[in-house]
Amino acid sequence: MAQMTQQNMYAMRQHGDVDSEILSAPRKKRKTAAPIVIENDVVVSLYFDARGVQSSMLIADPYALALGYTRTMVGFFLFQPAPRRISMIGLGGGSLAKYCHRHSPDARLAVVEINRDVINLRDRFHLPPDSERLEVVWANGANYVKGSDHRPDVILVDGFTADGLPPELASTAFYSDCRARMSDDGIFVANLVTDEPNFHRNLRTLKQVFGETVVLAPSEGSPNNITAFAWKNDTPVPSYEEMLSRATVLDSCHTVNMHATATRIERGKRFDWSRYQEGR
């Protein structure tokens, strides 16, 4: 998958039918009966209403990670460079699924999506067909994690709906089930939105379950999104120097700038997250 080029970014910003919201991660939305697909000469985008984009695909490069927050989320490779099994909650337009499918050729990927209408759009967003390496499951993500006998090395959670992040995907039970289900050296990754009413509660719950092994990174391309990384062993957060060293190793096989994500993780370690006050 090719990283979004400056030319493509410029085209997205300059195109008359694309506004700056196209580059942001999901925001809280109203309920709608079905997802909406909007296409122009540059992108195909998935919406739940007209106010905010859920997923975008560059027509010229369908495998690129067009939205910045997704590029931050695949920073999990800095912690788990060679996963054998990946579980993903939330399909959307399939951007993360396509990246993992292409850049983890030895991994088995299960993508869980609760909205059948979203799954039915998989061909529109160029998601590969199901195979031994890829399975799209129509199910409730929280129930899937609880009932699955898989031991994923990576769990990715980006299950926003029309109303934002469902409470069951940020509960003590869900986080505990994910922690229990992960392999011993597994990594948990979640997209969180700071201006959602339950942001602080969700973050506290995550830290209560995973303890000190939680690190937050400001997500690329959005001032309101953070990426949370958490793991189940007692290994401390790697130093900035170690993360940069890992990024250098990954350069040869990834198209995302892992050095930038390592820097975001370091910023998150030093950031005063209390600036996002309760009730904002």
C-alpha atoms as an extended CHARMM CRD file, in Angstrom:
* protein
*
       280  EXT
         1         1  MET       CA              0.0000000000        0.0000000000        0.0000000000  PROA      1               0.0000000000
         2         2  ALA       CA              1.4420000000        3.3540000000       -1.0050000000  PROA      2               0.0000000000
         3         3  GLN       CA              1.5320000000        6.2040000000        1.4470000000  PROA      3               0.0000000000
         4         4  MET       CA             -0.6110000000        9.1810000000        0.4280000000  PROA      4               0.0000000000
         5         5  THR       CA              1.6540000000       11.4480000000       -1.5990000000  PROA      5               0.0000000000
         6         6  GLN       CA              1.8250000000       15.2080000000       -1.2580000000  PROA      6               0.0000000000
         7         7  GLN       CA              0.2760000000       15.4590000000       -4.7200000000  PROA      7               0.0000000000
         8         8  ASN       CA             -2.7050000000       13.3470000000       -3.6770000000  PROA      8               0.0000000000
         9         9  MET       CA             -3.0800000000       15.2850000000       -0.4280000000  PROA      9               0.0000000000
        10        10  TYR       CA             -3.0400000000       18.5310000000       -2.3790000000  PROA      10              0.0000000000
        11        11  ALA       CA             -5.6530000000       17.1710000000       -4.7630000000  PROA      11              0.0000000000
        12        12  MET       CA             -7.9100000000       16.1740000000       -1.8930000000  PROA      12              0.0000000000
        13        13  ARG       CA             -7.6750000000       19.6190000000       -0.3320000000  PROA      13              0.0000000000
        14        14  GLN       CA             -8.1230000000       21.5170000000       -3.5780000000  PROA      14              0.0000000000
        15        15  HSD       CA            -10.9460000000       19.4740000000       -5.0650000000  PROA      15              0.0000000000
        16        16  GLY       CA            -14.1820000000       21.4050000000       -4.9070000000  PROA      16              0.0000000000
        17        17  ASP       CA            -16.2180000000       18.5140000000       -3.4780000000  PROA      17              0.0000000000
        18        18  VAL       CA            -13.8570000000       17.6420000000       -0.6250000000  PROA      18              0.0000000000
        19        19  ASP       CA            -13.6160000000       19.7350000000        2.5310000000  PROA      19              0.0000000000
        20        20  SER       CA            -11.1440000000       19.5860000000        5.4000000000  PROA      20              0.0000000000
        21        21  GLU       CA            -13.3610000000       17.1460000000        7.3070000000  PROA      21              0.0000000000
        22        22  ILE       CA            -12.3640000000       14.4270000000        4.8540000000  PROA      22              0.0000000000
        23        23  LEU       CA             -8.9610000000       14.2920000000        6.5540000000  PROA      23              0.0000000000
        24        24  SER       CA            -10.3280000000       13.8310000000       10.0710000000  PROA      24              0.0000000000
        25        25  ALA       CA            -11.2080000000       10.6660000000       11.9410000000  PROA      25              0.0000000000
        26        26  PRO       CA            -14.8110000000        9.7400000000       12.7550000000  PROA      26              0.0000000000
        27        27  ARG       CA            -16.8080000000       12.1220000000       14.9170000000  PROA      27              0.0000000000
        28        28  LYS       CA            -20.0640000000       11.5030000000       16.7400000000  PROA      28              0.0000000000
        29        29  LYS       CA            -22.9290000000       11.1920000000       14.2750000000  PROA      29              0.0000000000
        30        30  ARG       CA            -26.6820000000       10.7980000000       14.1380000000  PROA      30              0.0000000000
        31        31  LYS       CA            -28.2340000000        7.4580000000       13.3730000000  PROA      31              0.0000000000
        32        32  THR       CA            -29.0880000000        6.6140000000        9.7950000000  PROA      32              0.0000000000
        33        33  ALA       CA            -30.6320000000        3.5130000000        8.2730000000  PROA      33              0.0000000000
        34        34  ALA       CA            -27.6970000000        2.7580000000        5.9920000000  PROA      34              0.0000000000
        35        35  PRO       CA            -24.2010000000        3.9990000000        5.1990000000  PROA      35              0.0000000000
        36        36  ILE       CA            -23.7860000000        6.6360000000        2.5110000000  PROA      36              0.0000000000
        37        37  VAL       CA            -21.1080000000        6.4670000000       -0.1900000000  PROA      37              0.0000000000
        38        38  ILE       CA            -20.0160000000        9.7350000000       -1.8110000000  PROA      38              0.0000000000
        39        39  GLU       CA            -17.6000000000        9.6950000000       -4.7300000000  PROA      39              0.0000000000
        40        40  ASN       CA            -15.8280000000       12.4000000000       -6.7100000000  PROA      40              0.0000000000
        41        41  ASP       CA            -12.8190000000       12.4400000000       -9.0160000000  PROA      41              0.0000000000
        42        42  VAL       CA            -10.3810000000       11.9620000000       -6.1230000000  PROA      42              0.0000000000
        43        43  VAL       CA            -11.9390000000        9.8670000000       -3.3550000000  PROA      43              0.0000000000
        44        44  VAL       CA            -14.6770000000        7.4190000000       -2.4700000000  PROA      44              0.0000000000
        45        45  SER       CA            -15.8920000000        8.0860000000        1.0640000000  PROA      45              0.0000000000
        46        46  LEU       CA            -18.1540000000        6.3170000000        3.5270000000  PROA      46              0.0000000000
        47        47  TYR       CA            -20.4880000000        8.3470000000        5.7420000000  PROA      47              0.0000000000
        48        48  PHE       CA            -23.2660000000        7.6480000000        8.2200000000  PROA      48              0.0000000000
        49        49  ASP       CA            -24.6100000000       11.1550000000        7.6560000000  PROA      49              0.0000000000
        50        50  ALA       CA            -23.5090000000       14.2580000000        5.7670000000  PROA      50              0.0000000000
        51        51  ARG       CA            -21.5070000000       15.7590000000        8.6380000000  PROA      51              0.0000000000
        52        52  GLY       CA            -18.4320000000       13.5730000000        8.9190000000  PROA      52              0.0000000000
        53        53  VAL       CA            -16.4610000000       10.9590000000        7.0160000000  PROA      53              0.0000000000
        54        54  GLN       CA            -16.0320000000        7.4220000000        8.3510000000  PROA      54              0.0000000000
        55        55  SER       CA            -13.5770000000        6.1840000000        5.7500000000  PROA      55              0.0000000000
        56        56  SER       CA            -11.9840000000        7.4180000000        2.5240000000  PROA      56              0.0000000000
        57        57  MET       CA            -10.2400000000        5.6880000000       -0.3420000000  PROA      57              0.0000000000
        58        58  LEU       CA             -8.1000000000        7.4420000000       -2.9190000000  PROA      58              0.0000000000
        59        59  ILE       CA             -9.2750000000        6.4150000000       -6.3780000000  PROA      59              0.0000000000
        60        60  ALA       CA             -5.7470000000        6.7040000000       -7.7490000000  PROA      60              0.0000000000
        61        61  ASP       CA             -4.3470000000        4.5170000000       -4.9410000000  PROA      61              0.0000000000
        62        62  PRO       CA             -7.0480000000        2.3510000000       -3.3150000000  PROA      62              0.0000000000
        63        63  TYR       CA             -4.5950000000        0.7910000000       -0.8550000000  PROA      63              0.0000000000
        64        64  ALA       CA             -3.2730000000        4.0610000000        0.5620000000  PROA      64              0.0000000000
        65        65  LEU       CA             -4.1960000000        5.0750000000        4.1100000000  PROA      65              0.0000000000
        66        66  ALA       CA             -5.8850000000        8.3440000000        3.1830000000  PROA      66              0.0000000000
        67        67  LEU       CA             -6.9340000000        9.3420000000        6.7170000000  PROA      67              0.0000000000
        68        68  GLY       CA             -4.1570000000       10.2930000000        9.1140000000  PROA      68              0.0000000000
        69        69  TYR       CA             -5.5340000000        8.5600000000       12.1850000000  PROA      69              0.0000000000
        70        70  THR       CA             -5.3110000000        5.1840000000       10.4080000000  PROA      70              0.0000000000
        71        71  ARG       CA             -1.6190000000        5.8120000000        9.7600000000  PROA      71              0.0000000000
        72        72  THR       CA             -1.1370000000        6.3210000000       13.4860000000  PROA      72              0.0000000000
        73        73  MET       CA             -3.0700000000        3.1660000000       14.3360000000  PROA      73              0.0000000000
        74        74  VAL       CA             -0.8110000000        0.9450000000       12.2090000000  PROA      74              0.0000000000
        75        75  GLY       CA              1.9820000000        2.0960000000       14.4880000000  PROA      75              0.0000000000
        76        76  PHE       CA              1.2310000000       -1.1630000000       16.2940000000  PROA      76              0.0000000000
        77        77  PHE       CA              3.9530000000       -2.6340000000       14.0700000000  PROA      77              0.0000000000
        78        78  LEU       CA              6.4380000000       -0.7530000000       16.2620000000  PROA      78              0.0000000000
        79        79  PHE       CA              5.3610000000       -3.0270000000       19.1210000000  PROA      79              0.0000000000
        80        80  GLN       CA              4.4640000000       -6.1960000000       17.2000000000  PROA      80              0.0000000000
        81        81  PRO       CA              6.3400000000       -6.2210000000       13.8540000000  PROA      81              0.0000000000
        82        82  ALA       CA              5.3530000000       -9.7350000000       12.7560000000  PROA      82              0.0000000000
        83        83  PRO       CA              1.8620000000      -10.6250000000       13.9930000000  PROA      83              0.0000000000
        84        84  ARG       CA              0.5320000000      -14.0940000000       13.2870000000  PROA      84              0.0000000000
        85        85  ARG       CA             -3.1210000000      -13.2270000000       13.8850000000  PROA      85              0.0000000000
        86        86  ILE       CA             -4.9080000000       -9.8680000000       13.8280000000  PROA      86              0.0000000000
        87        87  SER       CA             -8.4640000000       -9.2020000000       15.0200000000  PROA      87              0.0000000000
        88        88  MET       CA            -10.1640000000       -5.9790000000       13.9790000000  PROA      88              0.0000000000
        89        89  ILE       CA            -13.4100000000       -4.5300000000       15.3470000000  PROA      89              0.0000000000
        90        90  GLY       CA            -15.0010000000       -2.2710000000       12.7250000000  PROA      90              0.0000000000
        91        91  LEU       CA            -14.6060000000       -2.5950000000        8.9620000000  PROA      91              0.0000000000
        92        92  GLY       CA            -15.6390000000        0.8160000000        7.6300000000  PROA      92              0.0000000000
        93        93  GLY       CA            -14.2250000000        1.2350000000        4.1560000000  PROA      93              0.0000000000
        94        94  GLY       CA            -11.5900000000       -1.4070000000        4.8540000000  PROA      94              0.0000000000
        95        95  SER       CA             -8.5310000000        0.8590000000        4.8740000000  PROA      95              0.0000000000
        96        96  LEU       CA             -6.9150000000       -0.7310000000        7.9390000000  PROA      96              0.0000000000
        97        97  ALA       CA             -7.9010000000       -4.2150000000        6.8100000000  PROA      97              0.0000000000
        98        98  LYS       CA             -6.2940000000       -3.7160000000        3.3990000000  PROA      98              0.0000000000
        99        99  TYR       CA             -3.1010000000       -2.3400000000        4.9460000000  PROA      99              0.0000000000
       100       100  CYS       CA             -2.7750000000       -5.2650000000        7.3560000000  PROA      100             0.0000000000
       101       101  HSD       CA             -3.5860000000       -7.7540000000        4.6030000000  PROA      101             0.0000000000
       102       102  ARG       CA             -0.8640000000       -6.3590000000        2.3660000000  PROA      102             0.0000000000
       103       103  HSD       CA              1.8270000000       -5.6850000000        4.9570000000  PROA      103             0.0000000000
       104       104  SER       CA              1.3350000000       -8.7820000000        7.1340000000  PROA      104             0.0000000000
       105       105  PRO       CA              1.4060000000      -11.5380000000        4.4930000000  PROA      105             0.0000000000
       106       106  ASP       CA              1.9410000000      -14.2590000000        7.1240000000  PROA      106             0.0000000000
       107       107  ALA       CA             -0.8960000000      -13.1190000000        9.3990000000  PROA      107             0.0000000000
       108       108  ARG       CA             -4.4990000000      -14.2980000000        9.5060000000  PROA      108             0.0000000000
       109       109  LEU       CA             -6.9040000000      -11.3760000000        9.7250000000  PROA      109             0.0000000000
       110       110  ALA       CA            -10.4460000000      -11.4430000000       11.1260000000  PROA      110             0.0000000000
       111       111  VAL       CA            -12.5090000000       -8.2620000000       10.6740000000  PROA      111             0.0000000000
       112       112  VAL       CA            -15.7150000000       -7.9960000000       12.6980000000  PROA      112             0.0000000000
       113       113  GLU       CA            -18.4530000000       -5.6220000000       11.5140000000  PROA      113             0.0000000000
       114       114  ILE       CA            -21.9340000000       -5.3070000000       13.0250000000  PROA      114             0.0000000000
       115       115  ASN       CA            -23.5030000000       -3.4330000000       10.0850000000  PROA      115             0.0000000000
       116       116  ARG       CA            -24.3320000000       -5.7330000000        7.1940000000  PROA      116             0.0000000000
       117       117  ASP       CA            -24.7920000000       -2.7670000000        4.8630000000  PROA      117             0.0000000000
       118       118  VAL       CA            -21.1760000000       -1.7670000000        5.4830000000  PROA      118             0.0000000000
       119       119  ILE       CA            -19.9600000000       -5.2740000000        4.6650000000  PROA      119             0.0000000000
       120       120  ASN       CA            -21.9360000000       -5.1870000000        1.4320000000  PROA      120             0.0000000000
       121       121  LEU       CA            -19.8020000000       -2.2370000000        0.3000000000  PROA      121             0.0000000000
       122       122  ARG       CA            -16.5200000000       -4.1720000000        0.5100000000  PROA      122             0.0000000000
       123       123  ASP       CA            -16.1490000000       -4.4590000000       -3.2870000000  PROA      123             0.0000000000
       124       124  ARG       CA            -16.7340000000       -0.7380000000       -3.6960000000  PROA      124             0.0000000000
       125       125  PHE       CA            -13.7030000000       -0.1500000000       -1.4500000000  PROA      125             0.0000000000
       126       126  HSD       CA            -11.5450000000       -2.8520000000       -3.0900000000  PROA      126             0.0000000000
       127       127  LEU       CA            -11.3480000000       -5.1460000000       -0.0670000000  PROA      127             0.0000000000
       128       128  PRO       CA             -9.9570000000       -8.5490000000       -1.1320000000  PROA      128             0.0000000000
       129       129  PRO       CA            -12.3330000000      -11.5260000000       -0.9790000000  PROA      129             0.0000000000
       130       130  ASP       CA            -12.3820000000      -13.8210000000        2.0280000000  PROA      130             0.0000000000
       131       131  SER       CA             -9.6230000000      -16.4100000000        2.0480000000  PROA      131             0.0000000000
       132       132  GLU       CA             -7.4550000000      -18.3810000000        4.4590000000  PROA      132             0.0000000000
       133       133  ARG       CA             -5.7690000000      -15.0830000000        5.3170000000  PROA      133             0.0000000000
       134       134  LEU       CA             -8.8060000000      -12.7940000000        5.5300000000  PROA      134             0.0000000000
       135       135  GLU       CA            -12.2740000000      -13.2840000000        7.0070000000  PROA      135             0.0000000000
       136       136  VAL       CA            -14.9670000000      -10.6180000000        7.3950000000  PROA      136             0.0000000000
       137       137  VAL       CA            -17.3830000000      -11.6000000000       10.1600000000  PROA      137             0.0000000000
       138       138  TRP       CA            -20.8950000000      -10.1560000000       10.5450000000  PROA      138             0.0000000000
       139       139  ALA       CA            -21.1670000000       -9.9630000000       14.3260000000  PROA      139             0.0000000000
       140       140  ASN       CA            -21.1560000000       -7.7730000000       17.4130000000  PROA      140             0.0000000000
       141       141  GLY       CA            -17.5060000000       -7.0230000000       18.1690000000  PROA      141             0.0000000000
       142       142  ALA       CA            -17.8430000000       -7.3050000000       21.9480000000  PROA      142             0.0000000000
       143       143  ASN       CA            -19.5490000000      -10.6930000000       21.6550000000  PROA      143             0.0000000000
       144       144  TYR       CA            -16.9740000000      -11.8880000000       19.1350000000  PROA      144             0.0000000000
       145       145  VAL       CA            -14.0390000000      -11.1150000000       21.4130000000  PROA      145             0.0000000000
       146       146  LYS       CA            -15.7490000000      -12.8440000000       24.3220000000  PROA      146             0.0000000000
       147       147  GLY       CA            -16.6550000000      -15.9580000000       22.3670000000  PROA      147             0.0000000000
       148       148  SER       CA            -13.6990000000      -16.3720000000       20.0120000000  PROA      148             0.0000000000
       149       149  ASP       CA            -11.0130000000      -18.9510000000       20.7470000000  PROA      149             0.0000000000
       150       150  HSD       CA             -8.4480000000      -17.0230000000       18.7000000000  PROA      150             0.0000000000
       151       151  ARG       CA             -5.3100000000      -15.6580000000       20.3650000000  PROA      151             0.0000000000
       152       152  PRO       CA             -4.5890000000      -12.5300000000       18.3100000000  PROA      152             0.0000000000
       153       153  ASP       CA             -1.2560000000      -10.7630000000       18.4840000000  PROA      153             0.0000000000
       154       154  VAL       CA             -3.0350000000       -7.5190000000       17.5570000000  PROA      154             0.0000000000
       155       155  ILE       CA             -6.5460000000       -6.2770000000       18.3620000000  PROA      155             0.0000000000
       156       156  LEU       CA             -7.5970000000       -3.1060000000       16.5130000000  PROA      156             0.0000000000
       157       157  VAL       CA            -10.7480000000       -1.2920000000       17.6450000000  PROA      157             0.0000000000
       158       158  ASP       CA            -12.2610000000        1.3600000000       15.3870000000  PROA      158             0.0000000000
       159       159  GLY       CA            -15.9270000000        0.5140000000       15.7130000000  PROA      159             0.0000000000
       160       160  PHE       CA            -17.5850000000        3.9200000000       15.4470000000  PROA      160             0.0000000000
       161       161  THR       CA            -21.2630000000        3.9960000000       14.5350000000  PROA      161             0.0000000000
       162       162  ALA       CA            -23.6370000000        6.8320000000       13.7370000000  PROA      162             0.0000000000
       163       163  ASP       CA            -23.6750000000        7.7120000000       17.4520000000  PROA      163             0.0000000000
       164       164  GLY       CA            -19.9290000000        7.5100000000       18.0430000000  PROA      164             0.0000000000
       165       165  LEU       CA            -18.1440000000        4.7410000000       19.9440000000  PROA      165             0.0000000000
       166       166  PRO       CA            -20.6380000000        2.1730000000       21.2860000000  PROA      166             0.0000000000
       167       167  PRO       CA            -20.4200000000        1.8270000000       25.0970000000  PROA      167             0.0000000000
       168       168  GLU       CA            -19.9180000000       -1.9350000000       24.8200000000  PROA      168             0.0000000000
       169       169  LEU       CA            -16.6560000000       -1.3190000000       22.9230000000  PROA      169             0.0000000000
       170       170  ALA       CA            -15.2540000000        0.7660000000       25.7770000000  PROA      170             0.0000000000
       171       171  SER       CA            -16.5060000000       -1.1230000000       28.8300000000  PROA      171             0.0000000000
       172       172  THR       CA            -14.5380000000       -2.8420000000       31.5640000000  PROA      172             0.0000000000
       173       173  ALA       CA            -15.8510000000       -6.1850000000       30.3270000000  PROA      173             0.0000000000
       174       174  PHE       CA            -14.7680000000       -5.5290000000       26.7330000000  PROA      174             0.0000000000
       175       175  TYR       CA            -11.2830000000       -4.3090000000       27.6220000000  PROA      175             0.0000000000
       176       176  SER       CA            -10.8680000000       -7.2310000000       30.0260000000  PROA      176             0.0000000000
       177       177  ASP       CA            -11.9950000000       -9.7110000000       27.3690000000  PROA      177             0.0000000000
       178       178  CYS       CA             -9.5260000000       -8.2130000000       24.8820000000  PROA      178             0.0000000000
       179       179  ARG       CA             -6.6870000000       -8.3810000000       27.3950000000  PROA      179             0.0000000000
       180       180  ALA       CA             -7.4910000000      -11.9820000000       28.2690000000  PROA      180             0.0000000000
       181       181  ARG       CA             -7.8620000000      -13.0040000000       24.6150000000  PROA      181             0.0000000000
       182       182  MET       CA             -4.6130000000      -11.4400000000       23.3650000000  PROA      182             0.0000000000
       183       183  SER       CA             -1.4180000000      -13.4430000000       23.0500000000  PROA      183             0.0000000000
       184       184  ASP       CA              1.1030000000      -12.8510000000       25.8250000000  PROA      184             0.0000000000
       185       185  ASP       CA              3.0490000000      -10.4020000000       23.6660000000  PROA      185             0.0000000000
       186       186  GLY       CA             -0.0610000000       -8.9700000000       21.9990000000  PROA      186             0.0000000000
       187       187  ILE       CA             -0.8870000000       -5.3000000000       21.4410000000  PROA      187             0.0000000000
       188       188  PHE       CA             -4.3020000000       -3.6300000000       21.7670000000  PROA      188             0.0000000000
       189       189  VAL       CA             -4.9940000000       -0.5110000000       19.6690000000  PROA      189             0.0000000000
       190       190  ALA       CA             -8.0400000000        1.7530000000       19.8820000000  PROA      190             0.0000000000
       191       191  ASN       CA             -9.1680000000        4.9380000000       18.1750000000  PROA      191             0.0000000000
       192       192  LEU       CA            -10.6220000000        7.3760000000       20.7500000000  PROA      192             0.0000000000
       193       193  VAL       CA            -12.1370000000       10.8400000000       20.3010000000  PROA      193             0.0000000000
       194       194  THR       CA            -11.3750000000       13.4910000000       22.9260000000  PROA      194             0.0000000000
       195       195  ASP       CA            -14.5370000000       15.5470000000       22.4200000000  PROA      195             0.0000000000
       196       196  GLU       CA            -16.9050000000       12.6270000000       22.9820000000  PROA      196             0.0000000000
       197       197  PRO       CA            -18.7710000000       12.8440000000       26.3190000000  PROA      197             0.0000000000
       198       198  ASN       CA            -17.3950000000        9.5070000000       27.5480000000  PROA      198             0.0000000000
       199       199  PHE       CA            -13.7650000000       10.0550000000       26.5370000000  PROA      199             0.0000000000
       200       200  HSD       CA            -12.3860000000       10.3820000000       30.0760000000  PROA      200             0.0000000000
       201       201  ARG       CA            -14.4370000000        7.4850000000       31.3810000000  PROA      201             0.0000000000
       202       202  ASN       CA            -13.3090000000        5.2790000000       28.5000000000  PROA      202             0.0000000000
       203       203  LEU       CA             -9.6950000000        6.2210000000       29.0620000000  PROA      203             0.0000000000
       204       204  ARG       CA             -9.9180000000        5.5630000000       32.8150000000  PROA      204             0.0000000000
       205       205  THR       CA            -11.4880000000        2.1810000000       32.1310000000  PROA      205             0.0000000000
       206       206  LEU       CA             -8.7410000000        1.2760000000       29.6810000000  PROA      206             0.0000000000
       207       207  LYS       CA             -6.0510000000        2.1800000000       32.2170000000  PROA      207             0.0000000000
       208       208  GLN       CA             -7.8470000000        0.2920000000       35.0060000000  PROA      208             0.0000000000
       209       209  VAL       CA             -7.7530000000       -2.8650000000       32.9020000000  PROA      209             0.0000000000
       210       210  PHE       CA             -4.2660000000       -2.5580000000       31.3910000000  PROA      210             0.0000000000
       211       211  GLY       CA             -2.5530000000       -0.6590000000       34.2070000000  PROA      211             0.0000000000
       212       212  GLU       CA              0.6840000000        1.1160000000       33.3840000000  PROA      212             0.0000000000
       213       213  THR       CA              1.0590000000       -0.5450000000       29.9980000000  PROA      213             0.0000000000
       214       214  VAL       CA             -0.9710000000        2.0860000000       28.1410000000  PROA      214             0.0000000000
       215       215  VAL       CA              0.5050000000        4.7680000000       25.9070000000  PROA      215             0.0000000000
       216       216  LEU       CA             -1.4270000000        7.4430000000       24.0270000000  PROA      216             0.0000000000
       217       217  ALA       CA             -0.4340000000        9.1010000000       20.7580000000  PROA      217             0.0000000000
       218       218  PRO       CA             -2.0560000000       12.1810000000       19.1820000000  PROA      218             0.0000000000
       219       219  SER       CA             -3.4560000000       10.8930000000       15.9030000000  PROA      219             0.0000000000
       220       220  GLU       CA             -2.1760000000       12.3310000000       12.6460000000  PROA      220             0.0000000000
       221       221  GLY       CA             -4.5980000000       14.5550000000       10.7870000000  PROA      221             0.0000000000
       222       222  SER       CA             -7.0670000000       15.2020000000       13.6070000000  PROA      222             0.0000000000
       223       223  PRO       CA             -6.8270000000       17.3800000000       16.7340000000  PROA      223             0.0000000000
       224       224  ASN       CA             -9.6170000000       15.3970000000       18.4120000000  PROA      224             0.0000000000
       225       225  ASN       CA             -8.4250000000       11.8230000000       17.9690000000  PROA      225             0.0000000000
       226       226  ILE       CA             -5.8910000000        9.8220000000       19.8940000000  PROA      226             0.0000000000
       227       227  THR       CA             -4.5950000000        6.3230000000       19.3560000000  PROA      227             0.0000000000
       228       228  ALA       CA             -4.2970000000        4.1990000000       22.4820000000  PROA      228             0.0000000000
       229       229  PHE       CA             -1.7770000000        1.3440000000       22.5470000000  PROA      229             0.0000000000
       230       230  ALA       CA             -1.9090000000       -1.1760000000       25.4000000000  PROA      230             0.0000000000
       231       231  TRP       CA             -0.3440000000       -4.5610000000       26.1230000000  PROA      231             0.0000000000
       232       232  LYS       CA             -0.7300000000       -7.2550000000       28.7640000000  PROA      232             0.0000000000
       233       233  ASN       CA              2.8160000000       -8.0060000000       29.9120000000  PROA      233             0.0000000000
       234       234  ASP       CA              4.8230000000       -5.7820000000       32.2400000000  PROA      234             0.0000000000
       235       235  THR       CA              7.2740000000       -4.5730000000       29.6090000000  PROA      235             0.0000000000
       236       236  PRO       CA              7.7990000000       -0.8090000000       30.0640000000  PROA      236             0.0000000000
       237       237  VAL       CA              7.0660000000        1.6720000000       27.3090000000  PROA      237             0.0000000000
       238       238  PRO       CA             10.0600000000        1.6030000000       24.9490000000  PROA      238             0.0000000000
       239       239  SER       CA             12.3270000000        4.6190000000       24.9360000000  PROA      239             0.0000000000
       240       240  TYR       CA             12.1770000000        7.1130000000       22.0890000000  PROA      240             0.0000000000
       241       241  GLU       CA             15.5570000000        5.8940000000       20.8470000000  PROA      241             0.0000000000
       242       242  GLU       CA             14.3170000000        2.3050000000       20.7790000000  PROA      242             0.0000000000
       243       243  MET       CA             11.1540000000        3.2780000000       18.9300000000  PROA      243             0.0000000000
       244       244  LEU       CA             13.1400000000        5.1770000000       16.3030000000  PROA      244             0.0000000000
       245       245  SER       CA             15.4060000000        2.1740000000       15.9010000000  PROA      245             0.0000000000
       246       246  ARG       CA             12.3930000000       -0.0640000000       15.3380000000  PROA      246             0.0000000000
       247       247  ALA       CA             10.9900000000        2.4170000000       12.8280000000  PROA      247             0.0000000000
       248       248  THR       CA             14.2170000000        2.2730000000       10.8400000000  PROA      248             0.0000000000
       249       249  VAL       CA             13.9470000000       -1.5110000000       10.5960000000  PROA      249             0.0000000000
       250       250  LEU       CA             10.3400000000       -1.2380000000        9.4050000000  PROA      250             0.0000000000
       251       251  ASP       CA             11.1410000000        1.3240000000        6.7130000000  PROA      251             0.0000000000
       252       252  SER       CA             11.9780000000       -1.2950000000        4.1180000000  PROA      252             0.0000000000
       253       253  CYS       CA              8.6210000000       -3.0790000000        4.2840000000  PROA      253             0.0000000000
       254       254  HSD       CA              6.1180000000       -0.3310000000        5.1360000000  PROA      254             0.0000000000
       255       255  THR       CA              4.8130000000        2.6880000000        3.2830000000  PROA      255             0.0000000000
       256       256  VAL       CA              3.6490000000        4.5420000000        6.4040000000  PROA      256             0.0000000000
       257       257  ASN       CA              6.1450000000        6.8480000000        8.1100000000  PROA      257             0.0000000000
       258       258  MET       CA              6.8030000000        4.8840000000       11.2960000000  PROA      258             0.0000000000
       259       259  HSD       CA              9.3140000000        7.4850000000       12.4900000000  PROA      259             0.0000000000
       260       260  ALA       CA              6.4980000000       10.0200000000       12.6050000000  PROA      260             0.0000000000
       261       261  THR       CA              4.3570000000        7.6260000000       14.6390000000  PROA      261             0.0000000000
       262       262  ALA       CA              7.2400000000        6.9360000000       17.0260000000  PROA      262             0.0000000000
       263       263  THR       CA              7.4930000000       10.6900000000       17.5540000000  PROA      263             0.0000000000
       264       264  ARG       CA              3.7520000000       10.9180000000       18.1900000000  PROA      264             0.0000000000
       265       265  ILE       CA              4.0170000000        8.1710000000       20.8070000000  PROA      265             0.0000000000
       266       266  GLU       CA              6.8570000000       10.0430000000       22.5050000000  PROA      266             0.0000000000
       267       267  ARG       CA              4.7710000000       13.2340000000       22.4650000000  PROA      267             0.0000000000
       268       268  GLY       CA              1.9090000000       11.3060000000       24.0130000000  PROA      268             0.0000000000
       269       269  LYS       CA              4.1400000000       10.1150000000       26.8710000000  PROA      269             0.0000000000
       270       270  ARG       CA              4.9510000000       13.7310000000       27.7050000000  PROA      270             0.0000000000
       271       271  PHE       CA              1.5420000000       15.2530000000       26.9770000000  PROA      271             0.0000000000
       272       272  ASP       CA             -0.7350000000       16.6110000000       29.6960000000  PROA      272             0.0000000000
       273       273  TRP       CA             -3.9360000000       14.7540000000       28.8670000000  PROA      273             0.0000000000
       274       274  SER       CA             -5.7660000000       16.5400000000       31.6850000000  PROA      274             0.0000000000
       275       275  ARG       CA             -6.1320000000       19.5040000000       29.3050000000  PROA      275             0.0000000000
       276       276  TYR       CA             -9.1480000000       17.6440000000       27.9590000000  PROA      276             0.0000000000
       277       277  GLN       CA            -11.3520000000       18.5120000000       30.9000000000  PROA      277             0.0000000000
       278       278  GLU       CA            -14.2860000000       16.4280000000       32.0190000000  PROA      278             0.0000000000
       279       279  GLY       CA            -17.5220000000       17.4690000000       30.3640000000  PROA      279             0.0000000000
       280       280  ARG       CA            -15.9530000000       19.2200000000       27.3880000000  PROA      280             0.0000000000
